[in-house]
Amino acid sequence: MSPDQRTVLLTGATGFIGQALLERLLSAYPGTRVVLLLRAGPHGSAEQRFAELLTKPVFGPWREGVGAVEADRIVRERVRLVAADLADGVPDLPGDIDVVVHGASVVSFDPPIDDAFRANVVGTVNLYEAVRRAGARPHIVHVSTAYVAGDRKGVVPEARLEHQVDWRRELACALDARETVERDSRRPEVLHGLRAAALREQRKAGPMAVADDTERRRADLVADRLVAYGRERARGLGWPDVYTLTKALGERAAEETAHDLPLSIVRPAIVESALRHPYPGWIDGFKMADPLILAYGRGMLRALAGIPDGIVDIVPVDLVVNAVLAAADRPPEPGGPAYYHVGSSARN
């Protein structure tokens, strides 16, 4: 991706890959402007979340290199913040966007089924439709995962996934699941059992304490049922969990929604700490393999059960960022999406 006057729309900037991408755009591409889509959080606005994001260690070397005052000036001049929750809709976007890097995603493997579909499918459709409404014709780089392949064996090519799942039908049923589960949780026999359990623990605290505990138990039941809905539906269709299922259907939604735009789909494997940039070993939070790595390093884990010929494909986050930026610089022809698998490969 050349350091020119391009405008990049970025989602998922608070995530692991998104932080590294934003830092690289600011530190290595001085002519590039960023439109940053960020939703408000439970404890602060989008602006507050962005301010907190800029204090994270990933930006440390860059801020030290240019100085705090210059870093703040660069952010003010080159980053435009747009507050938006992709699942709820996207406001009007500028029409001069050259590249879209869509990395926002649900971060759990076992979320409630409707939450997973809203984040990974609804958010994708809303974003790409908003881009089209703006009149822009950017190159869309859709960040997916290598595990969209599901529970299949053999070599999976860098190509469109082969499956017959109707993403629109699955989406409609997933969104309807909450209403179904909420309704079932209010059946008399269910409420009777929940209230009986609450009474055993809260009787001495009084009627309102019992009522509050009953409602808490009902909400927990709804959440557990929706998680089970997602897990079983994914397994029934050939994916290990609802995260990988919805990422696979998100790819299909992207292919159809952005069918006449340049589209590249990037599928990273297990993403772990940085090899070199922003500094060796940088990581944010605990990722997929981190608990095992830490336990081994501390001598708490001396053996790990596994399949002898299985491959654990771990790739440093800065190499994933490199791949995303390289893909962004090579837009395919509209209607002919490009697919990139980002991993260490079987031979490594």
N, C-alpha and C positions, 0 to 999 in steps of 0.2 A: 504494500500500500504506500504509494508515493506521498512524501510530505508536501502536499499542495494545498489548495484552498477548498478541500472537500468538507462537506458537512455530514457528520455521522450521527444517526439516531441510535442511542444505546439504551437497552432495558436490562434489568438485573444487575445494576451496578453495585448493589450492596452485597451481592453474592461473591463467592470465592473467585470464579473466573471473571466476573464483571468488574470487581475491584482492580484486578490485574490489567484488564483491558483499558479501563479508564486511566489508570496510572500511565500505561504505555502511550496512549493517545496524547496525554498532556506532556509527557517527558520526551517523547521521541518524534512527534509530528507537530511541530510548532505552527504550521499553517492550517491545521485541521480544527474545525469547530465541532462542538458536541451538543446535541440536543438530548438531554437526559430525562427519561421518563422514570419517575419515582413516586410511589404511593406514600401516603401518610401512614404512620405506624400507630399502635395502640397508645403510645406515650408521647407522640410528637407529630408535628406537621412534616410534610415532605422537605421543607426548607431546613427544619431542625435535623432531620435524618441526614440530609446532604452535608450540613455543617459537621455533624459527628463523623460521617464517612471520611471527610478530608483530614481528620485527626488520626486516622488509623495508620499502623506501622507501614503498610504498603506504600504510602506516599512519603515516608520519612526521608529516604535518600534523595528524592527529587526536591523536596522542600529545603533540605539542607544545602543542596547543590545550587539552587537559584536564589535562596533566601526567602524568608517568610513573606516579606512585603511583595516581592516579585511573584511568588506563587499565588498569593491572593489576587494580584492584578490579573494574572493569566486566567485564573478561574473566572473572574468577573467578566473578562472580555471574550472568553472562548467557550464558556459553558452556559447553555440556556436550560434552566430547570423547568420541566412541565410536570405538574402534580397530576397523577393519574393512577387509578387502579385499573389495570387492563381488563380484568374480569367484569368490571362495571361499565366500561366504555372508555373511549379515548377522545379527548377534546381535539379541537382543530389543530393540525400540525402545519409547520411551515412547508411551503411547496418547493424548497430548494434542497431537499435532502438527497444526498448522493448514495449513501450506504445506510442500511438498517442492520444492526447487529442485535438480534433478539435472543437474549439469554435468560430472561425472567422465567422462573419455573417454581413449582412447588418443591420444597426441600426435604420432604419426608418420603420414604418408600411406602408407608402404610397410612396415608391420610384418609379421611372420609371420602367416599367416592365422588361426591359432588364437588368437594373442594379441589380434588385432583383434576377433574374435568374442567372446572372453571379456570384454574390457573394454566393448564397446559394445552387446552383446546380452545375454550372461549376467549382467553386472553390473546392467543395467536390470531384467531379470526378477527377480533376487534382491532388489533394493531394493524394488520395488513389492509383491512378495509379502510381504516383511518388514513393510512398512507395513500391509498388510491383516491380517497376523497380530496386530499390535499393537492392533487394534480401532479404529484411527484412520481417519477418512474425510477426509483433507486434500485440498486443491487441489494437484494435481501439475503443476509447471511443468518440462517436459522441454526442456533446451537441446540443440538439434540444430544443423544447419548449412544454409545456403541451397543447398549443393551436393548435397543428397540428390536433387535433380532428375535428376542424372546427365547423360548425353550426349544431351540432347534440346534441341530448338530451340523458340522461341516463348515465349509467356507461361505461366508456371507459377502457378496460382492459390494463394491461401492456403487450402489444403484438403488432404484426405487424398491421399497420393501414389497415382497410378494405376500399379500394376504387379502382376504375377501371381507374383512370387517367393515361394516357401514358406520363410519365415524359419526354421522349425523344421528343415526338411530341410537347408537350407544350414548351419545351426548344427551339426547332427550330423555332416555331412561335414567341416566345417572342424575340428572337434575331433578327428575321426578322422585327419585329414591328418598330424598329428605322428607318430602311431604308424606310419602307412604309410611316411613319409619316414625315420623312425628305423630301421625294419626294413630298408628298401632300402639305407640307408647302411652296413649291416653285411654286405652281400653280399660274398663273397670277392673278386670282380673289382674292386669299388669299393675295398675295403680295400687290395688289392694296389697299386692306383694311388696311393692316398694315402700308403702306406708307402714306395713308391718315391720319391715327391716328398720325403718327410721324410728319407729316407736321403741324398739328394743334398745336403741342407743340413746335416744333423745327424750324419753318420756319425762324424766325429772326436770329437763330444761324448759318444758312447757309446750303448749300447742303450736306456737309459731316456730319454735325450733324444729319440731317434728315436720311441719309443713315445708320449711326451708330445706331440710335434709331430704324429704321426699322428692322435691323438685330437682335437687342436685343429683340424686340417684337417677331420676328420669332422664336428665340431660346427659349423664354419663352413659346410660343405656342407649340413647339415640346415637351418640358418637361411636360407641363400640359396634353397634349394628351397621352403621355406615362404613366403618372400616372393614367389617366382615363382607359387606356387599362388594366393596372394591376388590378385596383380596380374592374372593371366590370367582367374581366375574373375570378378573384377569387370568387366573389359573384355568378357568374354563375355556378361554380363548387362546391359551398358549403362551402367556406371559407370566413371569414369576410374581409380579406385584402390580398394583394399580399405577405406580409411578411409570414403569416401563411401558405399560399398556397405553397410558395417556400421552407419553412422549411419542410413541409410534403413531397414534392417531393424530397427534399434533403435526407430525410430518405430513400426513395425508391431507390434513386441513390446509397446511401451508402450500402444498403442491396445487391444490384446487383454488384457494383464495388468491394466490399470486401467480396464477398459471401463465399470465402474459408479461410477467416481470422477470428479470434475471434472478435466479434463485440458486443459492448454494446451501447445502445442508451439511453441517459439520458434526461428526459423531465421536466425541472423545471417549476414551476408556476410563479407568479409575484415575481421577485427577488428584495429585498429591503436591507436596511442597515444591517450591521453586528450585530449579537447578542453579540459575545464576541471577535472574532479574525478578524483583527489584533488588534482592540480595539472596545468597544461597540459604536455603532452608526456610524462606518465608512461607507462612501458612496462616490461615485465618480460621480458628475454631477446629473442631475435630471432624475429619473427613472419614471416608469409608474404612480405610485400613488403619487409621491412626491408633485406635485402641490396641490393636494387635501389635503394631510397631512399638508403641510405648511399653507394653507389657513385656515384649521380648527384650527391649533395650534395658529394662530394669531387672531382668532376670526372673520375672514372675511367670513367664511363659517359656517353657523349654521345648515344647513340641506342639505341633498344630496338625490336627487331622485334616485330610484332604484327599482329592483324587490324584494319584501319582502322575498321570499325564495331563493334569489340568494346568491351565496357564493363567497366572494372575498378572494381568496387564496393567501396570501402573505407569502413568506418564506425568512428568512435572508440569505444573500449571503454566510456566513461562513458555514451554514448547506448545501447549495448547493455544496460548495467545498468539504465538508466532504463526501457527496454522490458520487461525481465524483471520488474522491480518493478511496472510498470503492469499487465502481464498477470497477475501474482500477485494483484492487488487486484480482478480481475474474473473470478471463476471461472465457467466455462460450466456448463450443466446436465450432470449425469452422462450419459454415453452420447453426448454431442454435442461432441467436442473442438473447441477453438479453435486456429487456426493463425495465427502472426504472422511475417511476413518483415521482418527488421530490416536495412535497407540504405539507401543514399543514393537509390535508385530510378533508373530509366532517365532521368528528366528532369534529374537532377543529375549 
